[in-house]
C-alpha cells in the first residue's frame, strides 16, 4: 500500500484478502512503526552534528550546517469536514509534512498534520521546533538551511531576497546555500519515490489517521537508509513566488540571524579570494 499508488481494493485483490483486512493490516503496521518513532528519527547529538557539518562543509563549502528544512504537500481526497481548509496554494486538498534531513538524507525531525492552506512558516511554529533552537541542539553556533518560505533567525539560514541588485558576495552566499539545501529536495524525492502512495492522492479518508501514516513512511525511509538501501529518483525543484510572506518573528531573533548570515557571506567571499 505504501509503495504503490494503488487503491485498497486493488491491493486487496492482488493478495486475495478483503478490503477491510488490508486496511487493518496497514493500520497495525503503521501503529507498530509509530511506537518506534524516537528510535529511528532522532536529532543528532554533539558528535553526530560535528560529523554532519564537516561533511557538508567539505562538499559545499557552507559552514556549520547540521541539516536542511522544508515542507511538502501530501495530496488527499476531499475531506468531509472543513474541506476548504485543506486546499493549498496549488488548488488541491492536502496535508502538510515538514521534514529536516542530514547529509545522508535521513530525517532528523518530522511533523505532519497541518492542513494544506497553512503557510510553511506557520507550520514551523506550530510544529514546536522553535523550542529545540537552543545551544544544546545547535552546538557551536550551527544552523539549518531553509528556503525563502522561512524567516531568518539564528538557527535557520535563508537566502538573500533577489531584488536584482545583489552583490557578488550575496550571490555567492545564495549559490552555496542552494547547492547545500538540495539535500532536502533529494530526501523528499526519495521518500515519495519509494513510497509512491505519497505521490498520488492518498487512499485514506480519515484525516486524523493520515499524519501517523505519513510519519510511518518517514520511519521506513530512515530504516532503508540505515541499511544503505537507496533508489535513483529525479529531483524536481519548484521555484515558487513567495513575495508577500508574513514574517511575524521576534525582532531579536531576526537580527541575530541577519548578523550571522552576513558573517557567513563574508566568510564565503574571503574563501573565494583565497582559491
Secondary structure, 3 states (H helix, E strand, C coil): CCCCCCCHHHHHHHCCCCHHHHHHHHHHHHHHHHCCHHHHCCCCCHHHHHHHHHHHHHHHCCCCEEEEEEEEEEEECCCCCCHHHHECCCCCEEEEEEEEECCCCCEEEEEEEEECCCCHHHHHHHCCHHHHCCCCCCHHHCEEECCCCCCCECCEECCCCCCCCCCHHHHHHHHHHHHHHHHHHHHHHHHHHHCHHHCCCECCCCHHHHHHHHHHHHHHHHHHHHCCCCCCCCCCCCCCCCCCCCCCCCHHHHHHHHHHHHHHHHHHHHHHHHC
